[in-house]
Amino acid sequence: MKYITKFDRGDYVFAIVQKGVYTKVICALCEGKGRVPLSNSLQTMVCPRCGGQKTFNVDGRLVWKVDEGGIVDRTQIIDKPNNLLIQITFIGSTRWKCEKDIFLTRKHAQVECDRRNGENNY
């Protein structure tokens, strides 16, 4: 069986990925210091709420974003119905992406991100 792909080896393409977006807030327990005082002592301990990070993330959600560009190295059919995966070689790494998540221009990739994010009410 012969498969026809949207991309050829050597094409420079842009992939889209889902990434987490969070709102950072300052820890109210330690007031952004990362440490809290021990009872009846001058010593302090790592804040149990933020783990000493001074802030923590709230309201996390996934959004579609344009990833870095890369060169199509090869295509390979993975054992999933209607799901063609394409290997893209980036500087220093190799990734497998679904063909439906790869675009020839950054602009087309961004349009698809906006469409998917709109469908998910982000």
N, C-alpha and C positions, 0 to 999 in steps of 0.2 A: 504494500500500500504506500502510495506517495503522498506526502503532506506538503501543502503550500503554505509558506509563512509570509507574514507581512514584512519581514526584515531579512536582509542578506548579511552574510559574514562580512565584517568590516564596516557596517553602518554605525554611525555615531548616534546613540539613542538616549532618551531620558526615561527613567523609571519613576513610578509613583509608589509611595509607601504610606502605611498608617503609622503615625507617631503620636505618642502621648503628649497632651498639653495640660498643664496644671497651673493653678493659681497658688503662688507661694505666700504664706502668711507668717508673720513673726510669732513665735511661741509666746503665749500669754503667761504660762507658768514661770518661765525663767526671764521673761521680758526681753528676749533676744540675746541673752548673755551666754546661753548654753550650759550654765551651771546654776544649781540652787543651793541655798545654805542648809546645812544639817541642823536639826533641832537643838537648841541650847548649845551651839558651838560656833566657832569662827571658821570651821572647815566647810567646804562645799563638795557637792557631788554632781556628776553628770545629770542633766535634766532628764527625768524619766519620760517626759512627754515627747521631746524632740530628739532625744539621744545625743544631745550636745551640738546638734546641727544649727541651732538658733532659729531656724525656720522649718516649716514642713509644708507639704503639698496638700491642697484640697481641691475639690471639683475637677478631678481628673477625667479626661475623655480622649478618645482617639479621633484624629483628623487626618485626612489625606494631604500629603505634601509632595512636592517634586523633589526627588532624590538627585544625587549627582549624576552626571552623564557618564556614559561608558560605551565601549565598542563591543558589538556583538561578536563573540568568538565562535560560537557554534549553537545549533539548536538540537534539542533532544526531546523525544516524546517520553513523557513520564506516564506511568500506568494510572492515569486518571482520565475519565471520559471528558472529552471536549476541553482539555486543559493542556495546552502546549506550553512547555517551559523552555525558556531561552537562557542560555548562559551568557552573561555579560561580564567582560573583564574590565575592572576599574583599576586605577593605579593602586597597586598593592593588595588587591583582593579580587575574588571572583564570586559572583552571586548568581543565583538562579531566580528568574522572575517569570511570572505568567505573561504570556504574550499580550493579554488584555490590559496589562499594567505598564506597557512600554510604548513610547511615542517617539516620532522622528524629530519633533521640536519641543523645546521647553514650553512654548506657548500652548501647544495642543495638550501637553501634560497638565498644565495649570488649568486649562478649561475643564478637563476631566476631573481634576481635584475639586474644583468649585462645584461641579455637577454632583459628584458623590457626597461632598460635605453638605450640600443643600438638601439632598435626599434624606440625610441623617439628621437634619435640623440642627446643625452645629452653628 
